[in-house]
Amino acid sequence: DTEVTQTPKHLVMGMTNKKSLKCEQHMGHRAMYWYKQKAKKPPELMFVYSYEKLSINESVPSRFSPECPNSSLLNLHLHALQPEDSALYLCASSALQGPPTQYFGPGTRLLVL
Amino acid sequence: DAKTTQPPSMDCAEGRAANLPCNHSTISGNEYVYWYRQIHSQGPQYIIHGLKNNETNEMASLIITEDRKSSTLILPHATLRDTAVYYCIVRVMGSGNTCKLIFGQGTTLQVKP
């Protein structure tokens, strides 16, 4: 099973709202990732977690706050977002031994009004 | 970071082989070549990866030149469902043995009846 699940599928939020995106995998992977994809652009890395610890932050604004509560779950907390943050948010996971092939979830499509 | 160059778009007739080229002339000796595809509004799907040797799986074949400066993804019998954006990526190692994927613009493959 190479499934990564993400909830919700769609999210509409105002600029003053607080919301969270959730990602889950049960492949035993110890690396998890958040990517952001704007329309007609390739995905861009935001954060990487390794053994539940943040290992890479690609200079993402603090209004995005990642959290990895355990090895299967990855959250992205959103607060005071801007309309330009509207995008497809993708989660991925990979093993930390051998070729670290990343498996992606279906994404959460976020619209900030 | 090794970069990749792909043609922006290609067409292929249904049932014929689709050959997608990728140049990665600055690839390092320990970097893998990965191929993903993304069907409209879905998460990227892993296809195949390779280091030096040619590889084949149930989805595709990967041909890597001897000098490793270029590769070709082959879909042997393209179907309409193979219409997608195909990304050729050289794996960049992050910290903690994680894998930072840097997506280029990809090749939009249109399979036509």
gemmi code that builds the backbone of each chain (N, CA, C; Angstrom):
import gemmi

chains = {
    "A": [
        ("ASP", (0.845, -1.183, 0.000), (0.000, 0.000, 0.000), (0.889, 1.243, 0.000)),
        ("THR", (0.689, 2.107, -0.984), (1.502, 3.327, -1.073), (0.603, 4.543, -0.967)),
        ("GLU", (-0.379, 4.481, -0.070), (-1.355, 5.548, -0.020), (-1.021, 6.590, 1.036)),
        ("VAL", (-1.111, 7.823, 0.610), (-1.045, 8.973, 1.507), (-2.402, 9.667, 1.408)),
        ("THR", (-3.020, 9.880, 2.547), (-4.332, 10.531, 2.539), (-4.217, 11.949, 3.064)),
        ("GLN", (-5.052, 12.829, 2.519), (-5.072, 14.216, 2.948), (-6.509, 14.660, 3.143)),
        ("THR", (-6.721, 15.399, 4.224), (-8.035, 15.982, 4.474), (-7.870, 17.429, 4.919)),
        ("PRO", (-8.832, 18.296, 4.574), (-9.939, 18.030, 3.653), (-9.475, 18.061, 2.198)),
        ("LYS", (-10.321, 17.707, 1.272), (-9.994, 17.801, -0.151), (-10.033, 19.256, -0.610)),
        ("HIS", (-10.993, 19.986, -0.103), (-11.152, 21.395, -0.451), (-11.335, 22.194, 0.837)),
        ("LEU", (-10.850, 23.426, 0.824), (-11.000, 24.296, 1.989), (-11.106, 25.740, 1.522)),
        ("VAL", (-12.118, 26.416, 2.024), (-12.272, 27.846, 1.770), (-12.169, 28.542, 3.122)),
        ("MET", (-11.319, 29.544, 3.227), (-11.159, 30.244, 4.498), (-10.954, 31.730, 4.285)),
        ("GLY", (-11.378, 32.490, 5.284), (-11.140, 33.921, 5.267), (-9.770, 34.236, 5.813)),
        ("MET", (-9.346, 35.453, 5.620), (-7.991, 35.844, 6.014), (-7.812, 35.877, 7.529)),
        ("THR", (-8.900, 35.888, 8.286), (-8.776, 35.910, 9.746), (-8.984, 34.535, 10.377)),
        ("ASN", (-9.268, 33.550, 9.549), (-9.554, 32.214, 10.080), (-8.284, 31.477, 10.477)),
        ("LYS", (-8.489, 30.456, 11.316), (-7.447, 29.472, 11.608), (-7.972, 28.115, 11.174)),
        ("LYS", (-7.192, 27.429, 10.369), (-7.584, 26.104, 9.897), (-6.360, 25.209, 9.893)),
        ("SER", (-6.597, 23.897, 9.742), (-5.496, 22.941, 9.674), (-5.709, 21.950, 8.550)),
        ("LEU", (-4.620, 21.600, 7.886), (-4.613, 20.532, 6.904), (-3.988, 19.305, 7.553)),
        ("LYS", (-4.517, 18.140, 7.169), (-4.042, 16.899, 7.785), (-3.551, 15.932, 6.724)),
        ("CYS", (-2.499, 15.215, 7.049), (-1.917, 14.217, 6.153), (-1.611, 12.968, 6.966)),
        ("GLU", (-1.864, 11.808, 6.388), (-1.630, 10.560, 7.102), (-1.072, 9.502, 6.165)),
        ("GLN", (-0.127, 8.725, 6.663), (0.403, 7.586, 5.908), (0.678, 6.437, 6.867)),
        ("HIS", (0.522, 5.226, 6.364), (0.740, 4.028, 7.178), (1.719, 3.096, 6.488)),
        ("MET", (2.731, 3.692, 5.857), (3.745, 2.903, 5.169), (4.996, 2.755, 6.025)),
        ("GLY", (4.976, 3.298, 7.226), (6.152, 3.228, 8.079), (7.239, 4.210, 7.689)),
        ("HIS", (6.890, 5.185, 6.848), (7.864, 6.179, 6.423), (8.185, 7.152, 7.550)),
        ("ARG", (9.473, 7.520, 7.660), (9.866, 8.427, 8.737), (10.223, 9.811, 8.216)),
        ("ALA", (9.983, 10.056, 6.943), (10.146, 11.403, 6.385), (8.820, 11.832, 5.778)),
        ("MET", (8.425, 13.060, 6.078), (7.182, 13.588, 5.529), (7.407, 15.018, 5.064)),
        ("TYR", (6.625, 15.412, 4.055), (6.896, 16.660, 3.334), (5.600, 17.423, 3.072)),
        ("TRP", (5.718, 18.745, 3.061), (4.657, 19.606, 2.552), (5.175, 20.358, 1.327)),
        ("TYR", (4.354, 20.340, 0.278), (4.622, 21.102, -0.931), (3.434, 22.024, -1.194)),
        ("LYS", (3.730, 23.107, -1.896), (2.693, 24.038, -2.337), (2.745, 24.117, -3.852)),
        ("GLN", (1.576, 24.077, -4.485), (1.535, 24.157, -5.937), (0.518, 25.199, -6.386)),
        ("LYS", (0.992, 26.264, -7.018), (0.125, 27.258, -7.602), (-0.319, 26.764, -8.981)),
        ("ALA", (-1.395, 27.361, -9.459), (-1.966, 26.933, -10.735), (-0.931, 27.029, -11.862)),
        ("LYS", (-0.850, 25.949, -12.636), (0.021, 25.866, -13.815), (1.507, 25.996, -13.472)),
        ("LYS", (1.863, 25.741, -12.224), (3.252, 25.758, -11.805), (3.613, 24.406, -11.202)),
        ("PRO", (4.896, 24.065, -11.122), (5.283, 22.804, -10.476), (5.200, 22.925, -8.958)),
        ("PRO", (5.134, 21.807, -8.263), (5.141, 21.848, -6.792), (6.446, 22.438, -6.256)),
        ("GLU", (6.318, 23.149, -5.140), (7.486, 23.717, -4.471), (7.527, 23.227, -3.033)),
        ("LEU", (8.695, 22.789, -2.620), (8.854, 22.272, -1.266), (8.665, 23.386, -0.241)),
        ("MET", (7.947, 23.044, 0.847), (7.783, 23.974, 1.967), (8.555, 23.478, 3.193)),
        ("PHE", (8.225, 22.278, 3.629), (8.800, 21.734, 4.865), (9.143, 20.254, 4.687)),
        ("VAL", (10.157, 19.819, 5.458), (10.500, 18.413, 5.527), (10.645, 18.022, 6.992)),
        ("TYR", (10.037, 16.885, 7.351), (10.206, 16.298, 8.683), (10.935, 14.975, 8.550)),
        ("SER", (11.873, 14.783, 9.449), (12.621, 13.541, 9.517), (12.578, 13.046, 10.963)),
        ("TYR", (12.099, 11.833, 11.163), (11.918, 11.284, 12.517), (11.157, 12.270, 13.405)),
        ("GLU", (10.085, 12.802, 12.848), (9.181, 13.702, 13.543), (9.803, 15.035, 13.928)),
        ("LYS", (10.967, 15.333, 13.403), (11.597, 16.622, 13.680), (11.722, 17.412, 12.382)),
        ("LEU", (11.499, 18.710, 12.485), (11.599, 19.564, 11.310), (13.048, 19.637, 10.861)),
        ("SER", (13.313, 19.234, 9.618), (14.692, 19.252, 9.131), (14.905, 20.304, 8.041)),
        ("ILE", (13.879, 20.672, 7.325), (14.000, 21.701, 6.291), (12.785, 22.614, 6.352)),
        ("ASN", (13.032, 23.912, 6.399), (11.998, 24.929, 6.250), (12.484, 25.820, 5.122)),
        ("GLU", (11.769, 25.808, 4.008), (12.197, 26.574, 2.838), (11.767, 28.040, 2.959)),
        ("SER", (12.114, 28.655, 4.079), (11.817, 30.085, 4.288), (10.337, 30.391, 4.102)),
        ("VAL", (9.529, 29.532, 4.673), (8.079, 29.686, 4.561), (7.593, 30.694, 5.605)),
        ("PRO", (6.670, 31.583, 5.238), (6.151, 32.564, 6.209), (5.547, 31.889, 7.437)),
        ("SER", (5.618, 32.569, 8.562), (5.195, 31.970, 9.832), (3.686, 31.761, 9.919)),
        ("ARG", (2.933, 32.287, 8.986), (1.490, 32.025, 8.985), (1.198, 30.557, 8.625)),
        ("PHE", (2.220, 29.857, 8.151), (2.142, 28.407, 7.946), (2.945, 27.744, 9.069)),
        ("SER", (2.294, 26.865, 9.822), (2.966, 26.231, 10.955), (2.807, 24.722, 10.857)),
        ("PRO", (3.897, 24.003, 10.564), (3.776, 22.551, 10.447), (3.878, 21.883, 11.817)),
        ("GLU", (3.359, 20.674, 11.851), (3.427, 19.881, 13.081), (3.438, 18.411, 12.715)),
        ("CYS", (4.285, 17.637, 13.381), (4.336, 16.203, 13.129), (4.139, 15.490, 14.462)),
        ("PRO", (2.904, 15.232, 14.877), (2.648, 14.672, 16.203), (3.119, 13.232, 16.387)),
        ("ASN", (3.168, 12.473, 15.305), (3.737, 11.127, 15.376), (4.206, 10.730, 13.984)),
        ("SER", (4.737, 9.538, 13.853), (5.371, 9.147, 12.592), (4.391, 8.953, 11.456)),
        ("SER", (3.097, 8.901, 11.748), (2.111, 8.676, 10.694), (1.369, 9.940, 10.286)),
        ("LEU", (1.458, 10.980, 11.098), (0.632, 12.164, 10.888), (1.475, 13.411, 10.642)),
        ("LEU", (0.968, 14.261, 9.770), (1.591, 15.552, 9.509), (0.479, 16.575, 9.349)),
        ("ASN", (0.588, 17.657, 10.099), (-0.408, 18.719, 10.017), (0.229, 19.992, 9.488)),
        ("LEU", (-0.600, 20.834, 8.907), (-0.171, 22.171, 8.513), (-1.221, 23.143, 9.023)),
        ("HIS", (-0.830, 23.935, 10.024), (-1.740, 24.889, 10.641), (-1.636, 26.215, 9.897)),
        ("LEU", (-2.809, 26.768, 9.608), (-2.898, 27.970, 8.785), (-3.542, 29.094, 9.592)),
        ("HIS", (-2.938, 30.255, 9.537), (-3.479, 31.386, 10.295), (-3.145, 32.688, 9.587)),
        ("ALA", (-4.151, 33.517, 9.437), (-3.971, 34.842, 8.823), (-3.376, 34.743, 7.429)),
        ("LEU", (-3.928, 33.852, 6.632), (-3.417, 33.694, 5.274), (-3.864, 34.831, 4.363)),
        ("GLN", (-3.190, 34.941, 3.249), (-3.474, 35.945, 2.240), (-4.084, 35.274, 1.004)),
        ("PRO", (-4.811, 36.032, 0.202), (-5.382, 35.420, -1.017), (-4.331, 34.750, -1.899)),
        ("GLU", (-3.114, 35.263, -1.910), (-2.076, 34.657, -2.752), (-1.596, 33.305, -2.229)),
        ("ASP", (-2.051, 32.934, -1.044), (-1.735, 31.610, -0.510), (-2.674, 30.531, -1.059)),
        ("SER", (-3.649, 30.939, -1.818), (-4.545, 29.967, -2.454), (-3.726, 29.078, -3.381)),
        ("ALA", (-3.861, 27.774, -3.200), (-3.028, 26.836, -3.952), (-3.457, 25.413, -3.617)),
        ("LEU", (-2.813, 24.457, -4.267), (-2.959, 23.037, -3.931), (-1.820, 22.682, -2.976)),
        ("TYR", (-2.163, 22.179, -1.804), (-1.148, 21.802, -0.825), (-1.020, 20.286, -0.819)),
        ("LEU", (0.203, 19.841, -1.083), (0.479, 18.426, -1.253), (1.339, 17.911, -0.113)),
        ("CYS", (1.000, 16.739, 0.347), (1.788, 16.047, 1.356), (2.446, 14.844, 0.707)),
        ("ALA", (3.626, 14.489, 1.160), (4.320, 13.308, 0.656), (5.064, 12.650, 1.799)),
        ("SER", (5.424, 11.387, 1.596), (6.223, 10.673, 2.586), (7.235, 9.802, 1.874)),
        ("SER", (8.304, 9.464, 2.593), (9.311, 8.578, 2.028), (10.029, 7.842, 3.143)),
        ("ALA", (10.636, 6.727, 2.785), (11.472, 5.996, 3.728), (12.810, 6.727, 3.861)),
        ("LEU", (13.516, 6.457, 4.919), (14.817, 7.095, 5.129), (15.979, 6.151, 4.831)),
        ("GLN", (15.684, 4.948, 4.369), (16.722, 4.033, 3.931), (16.476, 3.704, 2.469)),
        ("GLY", (17.559, 3.511, 1.721), (17.418, 3.194, 0.305), (16.986, 4.407, -0.486)),
        ("PRO", (16.730, 4.227, -1.766), (16.251, 5.351, -2.581), (14.974, 5.929, -1.992)),
        ("PRO", (14.989, 7.172, -1.540), (13.835, 7.727, -0.823), (12.740, 8.197, -1.763)),
        ("THR", (12.101, 7.258, -2.390), (10.999, 7.581, -3.287), (9.883, 8.237, -2.492)),
        ("GLN", (9.417, 9.375, -2.957), (8.338, 10.082, -2.281), (6.994, 9.697, -2.886)),
        ("TYR", (6.055, 9.432, -2.005), (4.684, 9.124, -2.412), (3.806, 10.271, -1.962)),
        ("PHE", (3.019, 10.769, -2.919), (2.224, 11.968, -2.683), (0.764, 11.634, -2.406)),
        ("GLY", (0.145, 12.493, -1.602), (-1.287, 12.455, -1.419), (-1.982, 13.219, -2.533)),
        ("PRO", (-3.324, 13.218, -2.527), (-4.093, 13.878, -3.582), (-4.119, 15.394, -3.442)),
        ("GLY", (-3.732, 15.893, -2.277), (-3.697, 17.336, -2.082), (-4.957, 17.915, -1.475)),
        ("THR", (-4.801, 19.100, -0.898), (-5.921, 19.908, -0.416), (-5.920, 21.196, -1.220)),
        ("ARG", (-7.051, 21.456, -1.869), (-7.149, 22.702, -2.640), (-7.687, 23.791, -1.727)),
        ("LEU", (-6.879, 24.800, -1.502), (-7.188, 25.878, -0.562), (-7.517, 27.165, -1.306)),
        ("LEU", (-8.603, 27.773, -0.897), (-8.980, 29.086, -1.428), (-9.089, 30.049, -0.255)),
        ("VAL", (-8.315, 31.111, -0.307), (-8.347, 32.133, 0.738), (-9.068, 33.364, 0.207)),
        ("LEU", (-10.131, 33.742, 0.902), (-10.932, 34.882, 0.447), (-10.612, 36.136, 1.249)),
    ],
    "B": [
        ("ASP", (22.873, 22.158, -7.125), (21.796, 21.215, -7.395), (21.736, 20.964, -8.896)),
        ("ALA", (21.688, 19.675, -9.246), (21.590, 19.346, -10.660), (20.217, 19.748, -11.187)),
        ("LYS", (20.189, 20.371, -12.344), (18.922, 20.802, -12.933), (18.597, 19.929, -14.126)),
        ("THR", (17.325, 19.929, -14.479), (16.877, 19.134, -15.617), (16.240, 20.036, -16.658)),
        ("THR", (16.319, 19.606, -17.900), (15.697, 20.320, -19.013), (14.820, 19.349, -19.779)),
        ("GLN", (13.548, 19.726, -19.948), (12.593, 18.900, -20.682), (11.861, 19.754, -21.703)),
        ("PRO", (11.418, 19.146, -22.798), (10.582, 19.912, -23.736), (9.265, 20.258, -23.064)),
        ("PRO", (8.701, 21.418, -23.331), (7.481, 21.825, -22.636), (6.267, 20.980, -22.987)),
        ("SER", (6.212, 20.464, -24.206), (5.042, 19.678, -24.576), (5.390, 18.657, -25.650)),
        ("MET", (4.584, 17.589, -25.686), (4.724, 16.552, -26.694), (3.355, 15.941, -26.959)),
        ("ASP", (3.185, 15.447, -28.180), (1.988, 14.694, -28.531), (2.368, 13.258, -28.831)),
        ("CYS", (1.415, 12.368, -28.605), (1.634, 10.960, -28.903), (0.301, 10.349, -29.305)),
        ("ALA", (0.344, 9.468, -30.319), (-0.875, 8.788, -30.726), (-1.170, 7.638, -29.777)),
        ("GLU", (-2.432, 7.466, -29.479), (-2.851, 6.383, -28.597), (-2.372, 5.037, -29.141)),
        ("GLY", (-1.809, 4.206, -28.251), (-1.311, 2.901, -28.652), (0.144, 2.882, -29.088)),
        ("ARG", (0.678, 4.071, -29.339), (2.078, 4.155, -29.730), (2.945, 4.397, -28.492)),
        ("ALA", (4.252, 4.198, -28.663), (5.177, 4.462, -27.551), (5.403, 5.966, -27.416)),
        ("ALA", (5.422, 6.422, -26.176), (5.756, 7.826, -25.891), (7.166, 7.852, -25.311)),
        ("ASN", (8.020, 8.647, -25.942), (9.404, 8.763, -25.494), (9.638, 10.191, -24.995)),
        ("LEU", (9.843, 10.332, -23.707), (9.992, 11.662, -23.107), (11.451, 11.872, -22.715)),
        ("PRO", (12.123, 12.860, -23.334), (13.540, 13.073, -23.038), (13.760, 14.027, -21.870)),
        ("CYS", (14.947, 13.903, -21.274), (15.327, 14.786, -20.172), (16.850, 14.943, -20.188)),
        ("ASN", (17.298, 16.176, -20.105), (18.728, 16.443, -19.971), (19.063, 16.818, -18.539)),
        ("HIS", (20.130, 16.240, -18.019), (20.590, 16.536, -16.656), (22.111, 16.464, -16.663)),
        ("SER", (22.714, 17.409, -17.378), (24.150, 17.335, -17.664), (25.027, 17.549, -16.437)),
        ("THR", (24.477, 18.141, -15.355), (25.307, 18.405, -14.170), (25.055, 17.403, -13.055)),
        ("ILE", (24.475, 16.285, -13.391), (24.129, 15.292, -12.374), (25.399, 14.753, -11.706)),
        ("SER", (25.326, 14.525, -10.405), (26.454, 13.950, -9.665), (26.355, 12.427, -9.661)),
        ("GLY", (27.481, 11.811, -9.349), (27.553, 10.363, -9.452), (26.601, 9.602, -8.545)),
        ("ASN", (26.203, 10.218, -7.435), (25.334, 9.515, -6.496), (23.900, 10.032, -6.530)),
        ("GLU", (23.550, 10.783, -7.533), (22.181, 11.300, -7.654), (21.342, 10.409, -8.554)),
        ("TYR", (20.149, 10.116, -8.090), (19.201, 9.334, -8.858), (18.415, 10.244, -9.806)),
        ("VAL", (17.925, 9.642, -10.878), (16.963, 10.306, -11.759), (15.586, 9.730, -11.448)),
        ("TYR", (14.661, 10.604, -11.124), (13.292, 10.201, -10.817), (12.341, 10.758, -11.881)),
        ("TRP", (11.300, 9.998, -12.134), (10.210, 10.471, -12.987), (8.895, 10.369, -12.219)),
        ("TYR", (8.173, 11.478, -12.251), (6.818, 11.537, -11.706), (5.900, 12.082, -12.796)),
        ("ARG", (4.623, 11.838, -12.626), (3.667, 12.492, -13.497), (2.523, 13.032, -12.647)),
        ("GLN", (1.858, 14.035, -13.194), (0.762, 14.658, -12.486), (-0.392, 14.845, -13.453)),
        ("ILE", (-1.425, 14.098, -13.191), (-2.661, 14.253, -13.941), (-3.414, 15.427, -13.320)),
        ("HIS", (-4.109, 16.148, -14.146), (-4.710, 17.424, -13.758), (-5.335, 17.405, -12.370)),
        ("SER", (-4.835, 18.331, -11.509), (-5.381, 18.566, -10.179), (-5.229, 17.389, -9.219)),
        ("GLN", (-4.395, 16.420, -9.563), (-4.124, 15.324, -8.642), (-2.698, 15.453, -8.094)),
        ("GLY", (-2.362, 14.657, -7.079), (-0.998, 14.653, -6.569), (-0.052, 13.972, -7.536)),
        ("PRO", (1.221, 14.352, -7.544), (2.193, 13.677, -8.416), (2.258, 12.183, -8.123)),
        ("GLN", (2.399, 11.415, -9.189), (2.458, 9.957, -9.088), (3.856, 9.494, -9.440)),
        ("TYR", (4.460, 8.711, -8.568), (5.776, 8.143, -8.847), (5.682, 7.181, -10.014)),
        ("ILE", (6.643, 7.268, -10.945), (6.670, 6.341, -12.073), (7.849, 5.383, -11.950)),
        ("ILE", (9.055, 5.931, -11.886), (10.232, 5.088, -11.948), (11.444, 5.910, -11.542)),
        ("HIS", (12.515, 5.252, -11.132), (13.763, 5.954, -10.876), (14.927, 5.067, -11.283)),
        ("GLY", (16.094, 5.695, -11.460), (17.278, 4.930, -11.820), (18.539, 5.671, -11.436)),
        ("LEU", (19.627, 4.923, -11.363), (20.916, 5.519, -11.021), (21.862, 5.457, -12.224)),
        ("LYS", (22.160, 4.267, -12.685), (23.063, 4.099, -13.828), (22.459, 3.177, -14.888)),
        ("ASN", (21.824, 2.127, -14.424), (21.314, 1.123, -15.353), (19.922, 1.483, -15.848)),
        ("ASN", (19.561, 0.912, -16.963), (18.202, 1.059, -17.449), (17.257, 0.304, -16.512)),
        ("GLU", (16.071, 0.823, -16.348), (15.099, 0.238, -15.446), (13.761, 0.073, -16.150)),
        ("THR", (13.029, -0.956, -15.720), (11.680, -1.183, -16.265), (10.767, -1.618, -15.134)),
        ("ASN", (9.564, -1.096, -15.139), (8.540, -1.597, -14.230), (7.229, -1.696, -14.995)),
        ("GLU", (6.152, -1.904, -14.264), (4.873, -2.138, -14.935), (4.349, -0.893, -15.631)),
        ("MET", (4.872, 0.253, -15.291), (4.377, 1.488, -15.890), (5.211, 1.951, -17.073)),
        ("ALA", (6.546, 1.824, -16.953), (7.395, 2.469, -17.938), (8.793, 1.870, -17.923)),
        ("SER", (9.598, 2.351, -18.879), (11.025, 2.027, -18.910), (11.809, 3.325, -18.831)),
        ("LEU", (12.966, 3.248, -18.204), (13.850, 4.397, -18.079), (15.182, 4.035, -18.696)),
        ("ILE", (15.580, 4.819, -19.698), (16.859, 4.608, -20.364), (17.780, 5.760, -19.979)),
        ("ILE", (18.908, 5.453, -19.358), (19.878, 6.465, -18.936), (21.127, 6.296, -19.794)),
        ("THR", (21.611, 7.396, -20.371), (22.800, 7.308, -21.200), (24.013, 6.941, -20.340)),
        ("GLU", (25.038, 6.423, -21.014), (26.204, 5.936, -20.273), (26.880, 7.043, -19.471)),
        ("ASP", (26.890, 8.269, -20.019), (27.503, 9.388, -19.290), (26.546, 10.007, -18.271)),
        ("ARG", (25.334, 9.508, -18.200), (24.293, 9.919, -17.241), (23.837, 11.354, -17.435)),
        ("LYS", (24.157, 11.946, -18.548), (23.778, 13.339, -18.750), (22.380, 13.496, -19.317)),
        ("SER", (21.769, 12.409, -19.716), (20.390, 12.488, -20.188), (19.694, 11.146, -19.985)),
        ("SER", (18.385, 11.207, -20.047), (17.595, 9.987, -19.901), (16.315, 10.117, -20.722)),
        ("THR", (15.671, 8.986, -20.937), (14.399, 8.951, -21.671), (13.424, 8.050, -20.936)),
        ("LEU", (12.254, 8.576, -20.699), (11.163, 7.776, -20.139), (10.346, 7.243, -21.295)),
        ("ILE", (10.089, 5.950, -21.282), (9.315, 5.330, -22.356), (8.028, 4.730, -21.783)),
        ("LEU", (6.897, 5.213, -22.305), (5.609, 4.586, -22.031), (5.316, 3.716, -23.250)),
        ("PRO", (5.358, 2.410, -23.130), (5.372, 1.561, -24.322), (4.101, 1.613, -25.168)),
        ("HIS", (2.969, 1.737, -24.547), (1.703, 1.776, -25.287), (0.821, 2.854, -24.644)),
        ("ALA", (0.986, 4.080, -25.091), (0.298, 5.194, -24.436), (-1.216, 5.095, -24.600)),
        ("THR", (-1.913, 5.425, -23.527), (-3.372, 5.503, -23.568), (-3.796, 6.930, -23.232)),
        ("LEU", (-5.066, 7.213, -23.439), (-5.567, 8.557, -23.160), (-5.342, 8.922, -21.694)),
        ("ARG", (-5.364, 7.916, -20.814), (-5.174, 8.179, -19.386), (-3.742, 8.552, -19.035)),
        ("ASP", (-2.835, 8.421, -19.998), (-1.450, 8.827, -19.757), (-1.237, 10.315, -20.018)),
        ("THR", (-2.267, 11.007, -20.467), (-2.163, 12.459, -20.660), (-1.922, 13.114, -19.303)),
        ("ALA", (-0.787, 13.819, -19.175), (-0.377, 14.364, -17.881), (0.856, 15.238, -18.078)),
        ("VAL", (1.282, 15.873, -17.004), (2.573, 16.564, -16.976), (3.589, 15.589, -16.391)),
        ("TYR", (4.675, 15.376, -17.101), (5.711, 14.437, -16.679), (6.935, 15.220, -16.204)),
        ("TYR", (7.364, 14.919, -14.998), (8.495, 15.610, -14.393), (9.696, 14.679, -14.286)),
        ("CYS", (10.810, 15.154, -14.766), (12.099, 14.477, -14.606), (12.836, 15.223, -13.494)),
        ("ILE", (13.258, 14.511, -12.477), (13.835, 15.165, -11.305), (15.103, 14.443, -10.907)),
        ("VAL", (16.127, 15.216, -10.605), (17.332, 14.646, -10.027), (17.220, 14.798, -8.521)),
        ("ARG", (17.393, 13.717, -7.827), (17.192, 13.730, -6.381), (18.310, 14.475, -5.701)),
        ("VAL", (17.915, 15.461, -4.916), (18.878, 16.214, -4.131), (18.742, 15.810, -2.677)),
        ("MET", (19.803, 15.409, -2.066), (19.742, 14.977, -0.667), (19.582, 16.190, 0.242)),
        ("GLY", (18.649, 16.077, 1.183), (18.508, 17.115, 2.196), (19.256, 16.675, 3.442)),
        ("SER", (18.906, 17.259, 4.569), (19.520, 16.843, 5.820), (18.727, 15.687, 6.417)),
        ("GLY", (19.346, 14.902, 7.260), (18.642, 13.784, 7.875), (18.237, 12.718, 6.883)),
        ("ASN", (18.994, 12.558, 5.797), (18.701, 11.566, 4.772), (17.366, 11.778, 4.093)),
        ("THR", (16.835, 12.955, 4.149), (15.602, 13.220, 3.420), (15.926, 13.595, 1.977)),
        ("CYS", (14.907, 13.627, 1.184), (15.083, 13.826, -0.253), (14.346, 15.093, -0.673)),
        ("LYS", (15.056, 16.056, -1.126), (14.447, 17.300, -1.599), (14.238, 17.184, -3.092)),
        ("LEU", (13.006, 17.115, -3.512), (12.692, 17.052, -4.936), (12.501, 18.462, -5.467)),
        ("ILE", (13.248, 18.807, -6.488), (13.085, 20.107, -7.130), (12.439, 19.846, -8.483)),
        ("PHE", (11.170, 20.243, -8.591), (10.409, 20.037, -9.818), (10.731, 21.140, -10.816)),
        ("GLY", (11.017, 20.738, -12.053), (11.115, 21.715, -13.131), (9.737, 21.954, -13.715)),
        ("GLN", (9.696, 22.485, -14.917), (8.406, 22.790, -15.548), (7.738, 21.565, -16.132)),
        ("GLY", (8.514, 20.499, -16.374), (7.935, 19.264, -16.876), (7.560, 19.305, -18.345)),
        ("THR", (7.141, 18.148, -18.835), (6.639, 18.010, -20.207), (5.163, 17.647, -20.149)),
        ("THR", (4.346, 18.437, -20.813), (2.929, 18.101, -20.919), (2.755, 17.144, -22.084)),
        ("LEU", (2.407, 15.907, -21.767), (2.169, 14.884, -22.787), (0.689, 14.813, -23.086)),
        ("GLN", (0.359, 15.006, -24.345), (-1.023, 14.882, -24.795), (-1.121, 13.622, -25.648)),
        ("VAL", (-1.883, 12.642, -25.177), (-2.111, 11.435, -25.959), (-3.399, 11.619, -26.743)),
        ("LYS", (-3.301, 11.438, -28.050), (-4.447, 11.700, -28.920), (-4.993, 10.422, -29.520)),
        ("PRO", (-6.334, 10.379, -29.683), (-6.943, 9.149, -30.246), (-6.513, 8.923, -31.696)),
    ],
}
model = gemmi.Model(1)
for chain_id, residues in chains.items():
    chain = gemmi.Chain(chain_id)
    for i, (resn, *xyz) in enumerate(residues, 1):
        res = gemmi.Residue()
        res.name, res.seqid = resn, gemmi.SeqId(i, " ")
        for name, pos in zip(("N", "CA", "C"), xyz):
            atom = gemmi.Atom()
            atom.name, atom.element = name, gemmi.Element(name[0])
            atom.pos, atom.b_iso = gemmi.Position(*pos), 0.0
            res.add_atom(atom)
        chain.add_residue(res)
    model.add_chain(chain)
structure = gemmi.Structure()
structure.add_model(model)
structure.setup_entities()
